[in-house]
Amino acid sequence: MLRGLGKGGGFDEVERYSLLDGSDPDLLNLISDRVAVIYDLLYEDEEDDEAEAEEEEEEVDFESLSDLDKEILLAEREEEEAEKAKDEDISDLDEEVIE
């Protein structure tokens, strides 16, 4: 931990410790809770989209559809797959930048 020495004076080291050694479990719990909230905010849309897609796939009885409805359904699925491929390409770029 550092302590300020005033304007232009820099800092002085008061105490050295690591959060990773588990010496302060309350602080680690607080941090893990906040990370969980951030994770949920970032990925809740993807999880919801996947759940909706699974529900939609289960609801459709392909054999009972007319020929026109079958063509429309297939076209929609191809469009969704193209969007997913586009999203995956963007994710791959993000991973390359991080590495």
C-alpha positions as protocol buffer text, in pm:
chain_id: "A"
residue {
  index: 1
  type: MET
  ca { x: 0 y: 0 z: 0 }
}
residue {
  index: 2
  type: LEU
  ca { x: 129 y: 347 z: -81 }
}
residue {
  index: 3
  type: ARG
  ca { x: 92 y: 676 z: 101 }
}
residue {
  index: 4
  type: GLY
  ca { x: 106 y: 1012 z: -77 }
}
residue {
  index: 5
  type: LEU
  ca { x: 381 y: 1253 z: 27 }
}
residue {
  index: 6
  type: GLY
  ca { x: 207 y: 1564 z: -99 }
}
residue {
  index: 7
  type: LYS
  ca { x: 215 y: 1748 z: -427 }
}
residue {
  index: 8
  type: GLY
  ca { x: 527 y: 1659 z: -616 }
}
residue {
  index: 9
  type: GLY
  ca { x: 663 y: 1453 z: -326 }
}
residue {
  index: 10
  type: GLY
  ca { x: 578 y: 1113 z: -472 }
}
residue {
  index: 11
  type: PHE
  ca { x: 473 y: 815 z: -268 }
}
residue {
  index: 12
  type: ASP
  ca { x: 605 y: 614 z: 24 }
}
residue {
  index: 13
  type: GLU
  ca { x: 545 y: 239 z: 60 }
}
residue {
  index: 14
  type: VAL
  ca { x: 364 y: 177 z: 388 }
}
residue {
  index: 15
  type: GLU
  ca { x: 281 y: -191 z: 362 }
}
residue {
  index: 16
  type: ARG
  ca { x: 321 y: -466 z: 102 }
}
residue {
  index: 17
  type: TYR
  ca { x: 62 y: -743 z: 66 }
}
residue {
  index: 18
  type: SER
  ca { x: -107 y: -955 z: -199 }
}
residue {
  index: 19
  type: LEU
  ca { x: -478 y: -1013 z: -249 }
}
residue {
  index: 20
  type: LEU
  ca { x: -402 y: -1347 z: -411 }
}
residue {
  index: 21
  type: ASP
  ca { x: -276 y: -1515 z: -93 }
}
residue {
  index: 22
  type: GLY
  ca { x: -630 y: -1514 z: 55 }
}
residue {
  index: 23
  type: SER
  ca { x: -543 y: -1322 z: 369 }
}
residue {
  index: 24
  type: ASP
  ca { x: -857 y: -1105 z: 334 }
}
residue {
  index: 25
  type: PRO
  ca { x: -1148 y: -1337 z: 239 }
}
residue {
  index: 26
  type: ASP
  ca { x: -1410 y: -1061 z: 280 }
}
residue {
  index: 27
  type: LEU
  ca { x: -1237 y: -847 z: 20 }
}
residue {
  index: 28
  type: LEU
  ca { x: -1198 y: -1146 z: -214 }
}
residue {
  index: 29
  type: ASN
  ca { x: -1571 y: -1221 z: -181 }
}
residue {
  index: 30
  type: LEU
  ca { x: -1656 y: -860 z: -259 }
}
residue {
  index: 31
  type: ILE
  ca { x: -1435 y: -865 z: -568 }
}
residue {
  index: 32
  type: SER
  ca { x: -1571 y: -1201 z: -688 }
}
residue {
  index: 33
  type: ASP
  ca { x: -1931 y: -1076 z: -645 }
}
residue {
  index: 34
  type: ARG
  ca { x: -1855 y: -766 z: -852 }
}
residue {
  index: 35
  type: VAL
  ca { x: -1683 y: -973 z: -1120 }
}
residue {
  index: 36
  type: ALA
  ca { x: -1989 y: -1200 z: -1135 }
}
residue {
  index: 37
  type: VAL
  ca { x: -2216 y: -899 z: -1186 }
}
residue {
  index: 38
  type: ILE
  ca { x: -1994 y: -765 z: -1463 }
}
residue {
  index: 39
  type: TYR
  ca { x: -1982 y: -1107 z: -1629 }
}
residue {
  index: 40
  type: ASP
  ca { x: -2362 y: -1129 z: -1622 }
}
residue {
  index: 41
  type: LEU
  ca { x: -2392 y: -782 z: -1774 }
}
residue {
  index: 42
  type: LEU
  ca { x: -2153 y: -871 z: -2055 }
}
residue {
  index: 43
  type: TYR
  ca { x: -2286 y: -1214 z: -2145 }
}
residue {
  index: 44
  type: GLU
  ca { x: -2656 y: -1215 z: -2053 }
}
residue {
  index: 45
  type: ASP
  ca { x: -2762 y: -1123 z: -2408 }
}
residue {
  index: 46
  type: GLU
  ca { x: -2568 y: -1413 z: -2558 }
}
residue {
  index: 47
  type: GLU
  ca { x: -2715 y: -1661 z: -2311 }
}
residue {
  index: 48
  type: ASP
  ca { x: -3066 y: -1528 z: -2373 }
}
residue {
  index: 49
  type: ASP
  ca { x: -3019 y: -1549 z: -2750 }
}
residue {
  index: 50
  type: GLU
  ca { x: -2898 y: -1909 z: -2726 }
}
residue {
  index: 51
  type: ALA
  ca { x: -3194 y: -2007 z: -2506 }
}
residue {
  index: 52
  type: GLU
  ca { x: -3441 y: -1842 z: -2746 }
}
residue {
  index: 53
  type: ALA
  ca { x: -3283 y: -2015 z: -3044 }
}
residue {
  index: 54
  type: GLU
  ca { x: -3314 y: -2354 z: -2873 }
}
residue {
  index: 55
  type: GLU
  ca { x: -3678 y: -2287 z: -2789 }
}
residue {
  index: 56
  type: GLU
  ca { x: -3756 y: -2181 z: -3147 }
}
residue {
  index: 57
  type: GLU
  ca { x: -3594 y: -2492 z: -3289 }
}
residue {
  index: 58
  type: GLU
  ca { x: -3797 y: -2718 z: -3060 }
}
residue {
  index: 59
  type: GLU
  ca { x: -4130 y: -2552 z: -3144 }
}
residue {
  index: 60
  type: VAL
  ca { x: -4117 y: -2601 z: -3522 }
}
residue {
  index: 61
  type: ASP
  ca { x: -4261 y: -2920 z: -3670 }
}
residue {
  index: 62
  type: PHE
  ca { x: -4092 y: -2910 z: -4010 }
}
residue {
  index: 63
  type: GLU
  ca { x: -4298 y: -3192 z: -4165 }
}
residue {
  index: 64
  type: SER
  ca { x: -4630 y: -3017 z: -4105 }
}
residue {
  index: 65
  type: LEU
  ca { x: -4524 y: -2695 z: -4284 }
}
residue {
  index: 66
  type: SER
  ca { x: -4621 y: -2607 z: -4639 }
}
residue {
  index: 67
  type: ASP
  ca { x: -4349 y: -2590 z: -4905 }
}
residue {
  index: 68
  type: LEU
  ca { x: -4342 y: -2209 z: -4891 }
}
residue {
  index: 69
  type: ASP
  ca { x: -4315 y: -2209 z: -4510 }
}
residue {
  index: 70
  type: LYS
  ca { x: -4033 y: -2464 z: -4530 }
}
residue {
  index: 71
  type: GLU
  ca { x: -3840 y: -2240 z: -4771 }
}
residue {
  index: 72
  type: ILE
  ca { x: -3892 y: -1937 z: -4547 }
}
residue {
  index: 73
  type: LEU
  ca { x: -3780 y: -2129 z: -4238 }
}
residue {
  index: 74
  type: LEU
  ca { x: -3468 y: -2258 z: -4413 }
}
residue {
  index: 75
  type: ALA
  ca { x: -3383 y: -1908 z: -4537 }
}
residue {
  index: 76
  type: GLU
  ca { x: -3421 y: -1768 z: -4185 }
}
residue {
  index: 77
  type: ARG
  ca { x: -3195 y: -2038 z: -4045 }
}
residue {
  index: 78
  type: GLU
  ca { x: -2930 y: -1968 z: -4310 }
}
residue {
  index: 79
  type: GLU
  ca { x: -2946 y: -1598 z: -4225 }
}
residue {
  index: 80
  type: GLU
  ca { x: -2905 y: -1674 z: -3852 }
}
residue {
  index: 81
  type: GLU
  ca { x: -2607 y: -1898 z: -3924 }
}
residue {
  index: 82
  type: ALA
  ca { x: -2448 y: -1624 z: -4134 }
}
residue {
  index: 83
  type: GLU
  ca { x: -2495 y: -1377 z: -3845 }
}
residue {
  index: 84
  type: LYS
  ca { x: -2341 y: -1624 z: -3601 }
}
residue {
  index: 85
  type: ALA
  ca { x: -2044 y: -1676 z: -3832 }
}
residue {
  index: 86
  type: LYS
  ca { x: -2002 y: -1299 z: -3859 }
}
residue {
  index: 87
  type: ASP
  ca { x: -2013 y: -1265 z: -3477 }
}
residue {
  index: 88
  type: GLU
  ca { x: -1759 y: -1546 z: -3438 }
}
residue {
  index: 89
  type: ASP
  ca { x: -1522 y: -1373 z: -3679 }
}
residue {
  index: 90
  type: ILE
  ca { x: -1541 y: -1058 z: -3467 }
}
residue {
  index: 91
  type: SER
  ca { x: -1474 y: -1261 z: -3151 }
}
residue {
  index: 92
  type: ASP
  ca { x: -1171 y: -1421 z: -3315 }
}
residue {
  index: 93
  type: LEU
  ca { x: -1029 y: -1075 z: -3386 }
}
residue {
  index: 94
  type: ASP
  ca { x: -1081 y: -976 z: -3023 }
}
residue {
  index: 95
  type: GLU
  ca { x: -890 y: -1286 z: -2909 }
}
residue {
  index: 96
  type: GLU
  ca { x: -604 y: -1212 z: -3148 }
}
residue {
  index: 97
  type: VAL
  ca { x: -575 y: -857 z: -3016 }
}
residue {
  index: 98
  type: ILE
  ca { x: -570 y: -978 z: -2655 }
}
residue {
  index: 99
  type: GLU
  ca { x: -298 y: -1232 z: -2724 }
}
